[in-house]
Amino acid sequence: MSSTTSHFRNKGLREITDAAQLRLVPPSLGAVPLQTTFGSASEGGAEAAPTPATASSRRRLSPTAAFYLQASITVAFLAGSSAPSPLYPIYQAAWGFSSLAITVIFGVYAFAVLVALLIAGRLSDHIGRRPVLLTATLVQAATMILFATASGLTSLLVARVIQGLSAGAAVAAVGAGLLDIDRSRGTTANSIVAPLGTASGGLITGVMVQFLPAPTHLVYLVLGVVFILQGIGVYFMNETLAPRPGALASLKPQIRVPVHVRKAFVLALPALIATWAFAGFYAALAPSLVRSVFGFASSLPAGLVLFAMAGSAGLAVLVLRNHATKTVAMYGALGLLIGMSITVTALTSLSAPIFYFGAIVAGIGFGAGFQGAVRSVVSLAKPDERAGVLSVIFIVSYIAMGLPAIIAGLFIGSHGDLRFTTEQFAGVVMVLAALALFAALRKTPHHATTAA
């Protein structure tokens, strides 16, 4: 009798315990970590912060760690994209290709990014940020091996195409992921990581080429390790957006801006085109200018030009992050106008110090102009529209970056005058900057005029 009573007492205790556990962990969760989406407490607050609730989610990265991880992904991707620039003169001397080929190498990267943005730019709005970023980081790591083992122009072009495809797939996802976690800091980060990545890639490559062995191999191997580590980090990152239907349909190429964002987007177009045409000019032609016009034989001065331009751009983003969007856009347009004027003066007088100073001033214009354009547009996009809107922004940006660089290469090939072509290019950028200034002076939507 006592054993029977004990049996039912133990059974009852087990049922109570099991019921308590079921209430704590709903069966519908399965193995998926619980995520809770928070509305922002204020305009600049965090919009989506995953909350750990299970044993597996405790091993996930915190929202802060995930934010900095995603920012570092963009920095590393753009560092990888600018890393070959200081090496172009070395490749040119070793493999004997022309200045036109250099601009083609640069241009195919930009258009590969464009293709990826058209096809996969909105994919993360449907399947989530993590799968896109995990795939892109691993492909980037593999691409670094292709660069390190490149043996000629063809293999270099193949590596640039694959690099551009993976970067294009990731750039909208990581930008939207930053905004998912914190809209205010995410907007600033989206503006600063591009110049920071370009600056670090140019400088690190220049230093490695100048002072370390294996100049065409080491930088790619280092970046490959970074991409692998970032992929591991993405694996442990919480998803910030719930999957929704339409992933396959999102792969159909289209350029679509939501109706409520279109006015701000149209006003931002001159700034986007001007800033990225300028960026393409420096990435494609500055290393050759430093070597042929100013007589620097090593790759370090070329890397320093990119660092001066992009570093000042990043500093401008930080300094102006709390200013009104309209003010930031005006500073950007003026910076480009003045900076490119100084650059033309440097080419006319053959003064390297003036050339570097022009790079700094124009870099301030690049950072401020791009920040103003991004802020005025993405602040109006809804959470499930962000990757798509950012894709369109970057589609315009990469067309503006790649197409003028290729046209400049054609001019160099037909006229054979790098300095003349650069002066004409600078004139085009100045006209675009003037249009951007005119657009910035126009009345902008109310929420786009304050810091997002």
C-alpha positions in Angstrom: 0.0 0.0 0.0 2.8 2.4 1.0 4.7 1.6 -2.2 1.5 2.4 -4.3 1.0 5.7 -2.5 4.7 6.6 -3.1 4.4 5.7 -6.8 1.4 8.0 -7.3 3.1 10.8 -5.2 6.2 10.7 -7.4 4.2 10.5 -10.6 2.3 13.6 -9.5 5.5 15.5 -8.7 6.9 14.7 -12.2 3.7 15.9 -13.9 3.8 19.2 -12.0 7.5 19.7 -12.9 6.8 18.8 -16.5 3.9 21.3 -16.6 6.0 24.0 -15.2 8.7 23.4 -17.8 6.2 23.5 -20.6 4.9 26.9 -19.3 8.5 28.3 -19.3 9.4 27.0 -22.8 6.4 26.8 -25.2 6.5 23.8 -27.5 6.1 26.0 -30.5 9.6 27.3 -30.0 11.4 24.0 -30.7 15.1 24.5 -31.1 14.7 28.2 -32.3 15.9 30.7 -29.8 13.1 33.0 -28.6 13.4 36.5 -30.1 11.4 39.6 -29.0 11.1 42.7 -31.1 11.1 45.9 -29.2 9.7 49.1 -30.5 12.1 52.0 -30.1 11.5 53.9 -26.9 12.5 57.1 -28.7 13.2 57.9 -32.3 16.8 56.8 -32.0 16.3 53.8 -29.8 16.9 50.2 -30.6 14.2 48.8 -32.8 14.8 45.1 -32.7 16.8 43.5 -29.9 16.7 39.7 -29.6 16.1 38.5 -26.0 17.8 35.3 -24.9 15.3 32.9 -23.4 16.7 29.4 -23.9 19.9 27.6 -23.2 21.0 27.8 -26.9 20.3 31.6 -27.0 22.6 32.2 -24.1 25.4 31.3 -26.4 24.3 33.9 -28.9 26.0 37.3 -29.3 24.5 40.3 -27.5 22.8 43.0 -29.6 25.8 45.3 -29.0 28.3 42.6 -30.1 26.2 41.8 -33.1 26.0 45.5 -34.1 29.8 45.9 -34.0 30.3 42.5 -35.8 28.1 43.6 -38.7 29.8 47.0 -38.9 33.1 45.2 -39.0 31.8 43.1 -41.9 31.2 46.1 -44.1 34.6 47.6 -43.1 36.4 44.3 -44.0 34.4 43.9 -47.3 35.3 47.4 -48.4 38.9 47.0 -47.2 39.1 43.9 -49.4 37.7 45.8 -52.3 40.3 48.6 -52.0 43.2 46.3 -51.1 44.1 45.7 -54.8 44.3 49.4 -55.6 47.8 50.0 -54.3 48.9 46.8 -56.0 47.7 47.8 -59.5 51.1 49.3 -60.5 52.8 46.0 -59.4 50.4 43.9 -61.4 50.7 46.2 -64.4 54.5 46.0 -64.3 54.5 42.2 -63.8 51.8 41.3 -66.4 52.1 44.2 -68.8 48.5 45.4 -69.1 47.4 49.0 -69.8 45.9 51.7 -67.7 42.6 50.9 -69.4 42.8 47.4 -68.0 43.2 48.9 -64.5 39.9 50.8 -64.8 38.2 47.6 -66.2 39.4 45.6 -63.2 37.9 48.3 -61.0 34.8 48.6 -63.1 33.9 44.9 -63.2 33.9 44.8 -59.4 31.4 47.7 -59.3 29.1 46.0 -61.8 29.3 42.7 -60.1 28.2 44.4 -56.9 25.4 46.0 -59.0 24.2 42.6 -60.3 24.2 41.1 -56.8 22.2 44.0 -55.5 19.6 43.7 -58.3 19.2 40.0 -57.7 19.8 39.4 -53.9 19.6 42.9 -52.5 16.1 42.3 -51.0 16.7 38.7 -50.1 17.5 39.3 -46.4 14.1 41.1 -46.0 12.6 37.7 -46.6 15.0 35.0 -45.3 16.7 37.1 -42.6 20.1 38.7 -42.3 22.1 35.8 -40.9 21.9 33.4 -43.9 22.9 36.1 -46.4 25.8 37.3 -44.2 27.1 33.9 -43.4 27.2 32.9 -47.1 28.8 36.2 -48.2 31.6 36.1 -45.6 32.6 32.6 -46.5 32.6 33.4 -50.2 34.7 36.4 -49.5 37.2 34.2 -47.6 37.4 31.9 -50.7 37.9 34.9 -53.0 41.0 36.0 -51.0 42.6 32.7 -52.0 41.8 33.5 -55.7 43.5 36.9 -55.3 46.5 35.4 -53.5 47.0 32.8 -56.3 46.2 35.1 -59.3 48.7 34.7 -62.1 47.4 37.1 -64.7 44.8 39.6 -65.8 42.1 37.0 -66.3 42.4 35.4 -62.9 42.4 38.9 -61.3 39.2 39.8 -63.2 37.5 36.5 -62.0 38.5 37.2 -58.4 37.1 40.8 -58.7 33.8 39.5 -60.1 33.2 37.0 -57.3 34.3 39.5 -54.8 31.8 42.0 -56.1 28.9 39.4 -56.2 29.4 38.5 -52.5 29.9 42.1 -51.4 26.7 43.1 -53.2 24.7 40.3 -51.6 26.0 41.4 -48.2 26.0 45.2 -48.3 22.2 45.7 -48.1 21.8 42.9 -45.5 24.4 44.2 -43.1 23.1 47.8 -43.6 19.6 46.7 -42.7 20.8 44.6 -39.9 22.5 47.6 -38.3 19.3 49.5 -38.5 17.3 46.6 -37.1 19.4 46.7 -33.9 19.6 50.5 -33.5 18.2 52.9 -36.0 20.2 55.9 -34.8 23.6 54.3 -34.5 22.8 52.1 -37.5 22.3 55.2 -39.7 25.6 56.6 -38.6 27.4 53.3 -38.9 26.1 52.8 -42.5 27.7 56.1 -43.4 31.0 55.7 -41.7 31.9 52.0 -42.4 32.3 52.6 -46.1 35.0 55.2 -45.9 36.6 53.4 -42.9 36.9 50.2 -44.9 38.3 52.0 -47.9 40.8 53.9 -45.8 42.0 50.8 -43.9 42.3 48.7 -47.0 44.4 51.2 -48.9 46.6 51.9 -45.9 47.1 48.3 -44.8 47.9 47.2 -48.3 50.4 50.1 -48.8 52.2 49.4 -45.5 52.4 45.6 -46.2 53.7 46.1 -49.7 56.3 48.6 -48.5 57.6 46.8 -45.4 56.5 43.1 -45.5 57.3 40.2 -47.9 55.0 38.7 -50.5 53.2 41.9 -51.3 50.6 40.3 -53.6 49.8 37.5 -51.2 50.0 38.5 -47.6 47.3 41.1 -47.4 44.8 38.7 -49.0 45.7 35.9 -46.6 45.2 38.2 -43.6 41.8 39.4 -44.9 40.8 35.7 -45.6 41.3 34.9 -41.9 39.3 38.0 -40.9 36.4 36.8 -43.1 36.4 33.3 -41.6 36.3 34.7 -38.1 33.5 37.0 -39.0 31.6 34.1 -40.5 31.9 32.3 -37.2 30.6 35.4 -35.4 27.6 35.5 -37.7 26.8 31.9 -36.9 26.4 32.9 -33.2 24.4 36.0 -34.0 20.7 36.3 -33.3 18.4 36.9 -36.3 16.9 40.4 -36.2 14.1 40.0 -38.7 11.5 37.3 -38.8 11.4 35.4 -42.2 8.4 36.2 -44.4 7.2 34.8 -47.7 8.4 36.0 -51.1 12.1 35.1 -51.0 12.1 33.6 -54.6 10.0 36.5 -55.9 12.5 38.9 -54.4 15.3 37.5 -56.6 13.6 39.0 -59.7 15.7 42.0 -60.6 13.9 45.3 -59.9 14.6 48.8 -58.8 11.8 49.9 -56.5 11.6 52.7 -54.0 8.5 52.9 -51.8 6.2 55.8 -52.6 6.7 57.5 -49.3 10.5 57.5 -49.8 10.7 58.6 -53.4 10.8 62.4 -53.0 13.7 62.1 -50.5 15.5 59.6 -52.8 15.2 61.9 -55.9 16.7 64.8 -53.9 19.5 62.5 -52.7 20.4 61.3 -56.2 22.9 64.1 -57.1 24.8 63.6 -53.8 24.9 59.8 -54.3 26.2 60.2 -57.9 28.7 62.9 -57.0 30.2 61.2 -54.0 30.6 57.8 -55.5 31.9 59.1 -58.9 34.6 60.8 -56.7 35.3 57.5 -54.9 35.6 55.7 -58.2 38.0 58.3 -59.4 40.3 57.9 -56.4 40.2 54.2 -56.2 40.8 53.7 -59.9 43.2 56.5 -60.9 44.9 57.9 -57.7 47.5 55.1 -57.5 48.6 55.7 -61.1 48.6 59.5 -60.6 50.8 59.2 -57.6 53.3 57.1 -59.5 53.3 58.7 -62.9 52.5 62.4 -62.2 54.2 62.9 -58.9 57.0 60.4 -59.3 56.4 58.1 -56.2 57.7 54.6 -57.1 56.5 52.7 -54.0 52.9 51.6 -53.2 52.7 53.3 -49.8 52.1 56.8 -51.1 49.1 55.4 -53.2 47.7 53.7 -50.1 48.2 57.0 -48.2 46.1 58.9 -50.7 43.2 56.4 -50.2 43.7 56.7 -46.5 43.7 60.5 -46.5 40.5 60.6 -48.6 38.6 57.9 -46.8 39.9 58.7 -43.4 38.7 62.3 -43.6 35.4 61.0 -44.9 35.0 58.8 -41.8 36.0 61.7 -39.5 33.4 64.0 -41.2 30.7 61.4 -40.5 31.5 61.3 -36.8 31.8 65.1 -36.4 28.5 65.8 -38.3 26.4 62.9 -37.0 24.2 65.1 -34.8 23.8 67.9 -37.3 20.7 68.4 -39.4 20.6 66.3 -42.5 20.2 69.3 -44.8 23.3 70.9 -43.2 25.3 67.7 -43.6 24.4 67.5 -47.3 25.4 71.1 -47.9 28.8 70.5 -46.3 29.2 67.4 -48.4 28.6 69.2 -51.7 30.8 72.1 -50.8 33.6 69.8 -49.7 33.5 68.0 -53.0 33.5 71.2 -55.0 36.4 72.7 -53.0 38.4 69.4 -52.8 38.2 68.7 -56.5 39.2 72.3 -57.3 42.3 71.8 -55.1 43.0 68.5 -56.9 43.0 70.2 -60.3 45.3 72.9 -58.9 47.7 70.2 -57.7 47.8 68.5 -61.1 48.5 71.8 -62.8 51.3 72.8 -60.4 52.6 69.2 -60.0 52.4 69.6 -56.2 52.0 66.3 -54.3 51.3 68.1 -50.9 48.4 70.1 -52.5 47.1 66.8 -54.1 47.0 65.1 -50.7 45.3 68.2 -49.2 42.7 68.1 -51.9 42.1 64.4 -51.1 41.4 65.3 -47.5 39.0 68.2 -48.3 37.2 66.2 -51.0 37.1 63.2 -48.6 35.2 65.3 -46.1 32.8 66.1 -48.9 32.5 62.4 -49.7 31.7 61.4 -46.1 29.3 64.2 -45.4 27.6 63.9 -48.8 27.0 60.2 -48.5 25.9 60.5 -44.9 23.3 63.2 -45.7 22.0 61.2 -48.7 21.7 57.9 -46.7 20.1 59.6 -43.7 17.5 61.5 -45.7 16.3 58.3 -47.3 16.6 55.4 -44.9 15.0 57.3 -42.1 11.7 57.1 -44.0 11.9 53.4 -44.8 9.9 50.8 -42.8 11.9 47.9 -41.2 10.9 45.4 -43.9 11.8 47.9 -46.6 15.3 48.8 -45.4 17.3 46.2 -47.3 15.4 47.0 -50.5 15.9 50.8 -50.1 19.5 50.4 -49.3 19.9 48.1 -52.3 18.6 50.9 -54.6 21.0 53.4 -52.9 23.9 51.2 -53.5 22.9 50.3 -57.0 23.0 54.0 -57.9 26.3 54.4 -55.9 28.1 51.5 -57.7 26.9 52.6 -61.1 28.2 56.1 -60.3 31.5 54.6 -59.1 32.1 52.0 -61.9 30.9 53.6 -65.1 32.9 56.9 -64.9 36.0 55.0 -64.0 35.7 52.8 -67.1 34.9 55.9 -69.3 38.0 57.5 -67.9 40.0 54.4 -68.8 38.8 54.6 -72.4 39.8 58.3 -72.5 43.3 57.4 -71.3 43.5 54.6 -73.9 42.5 57.0 -76.7 44.4 60.1 -75.6 47.2 58.6 -73.6 47.1 61.5 -71.1 46.3 60.5 -67.5 46.5 64.0 -66.2 44.2 65.5 -68.8 41.7 62.7 -68.2 41.8 63.3 -64.5 41.2 67.0 -64.9 38.1 66.3 -67.0 36.9 63.7 -64.5 37.3 66.2 -61.7 35.3 68.7 -63.7 32.4 66.2 -64.0 32.5 65.6 -60.3 32.4 69.3 -59.6 29.3 69.7 -61.8 27.6 66.8 -60.0 28.6 68.4 -56.6 27.0 71.7 -57.7 23.8 69.8 -58.5 23.9 68.1 -55.1 24.3 71.5 -53.4 21.3 72.8 -55.3 19.3 69.8 -54.2 20.4 70.2 -50.6 19.3 73.8 -50.6 15.8 72.7 -51.5 13.2 72.1 -48.8 13.5 68.5 -47.5 10.9 66.4 -45.7 10.7 67.2 -42.0 11.9 63.9 -40.6 14.9 64.0 -42.9 16.2 67.3 -41.6 17.1 66.1 -38.2 19.6 63.5 -37.2 18.1 60.1 -37.6 
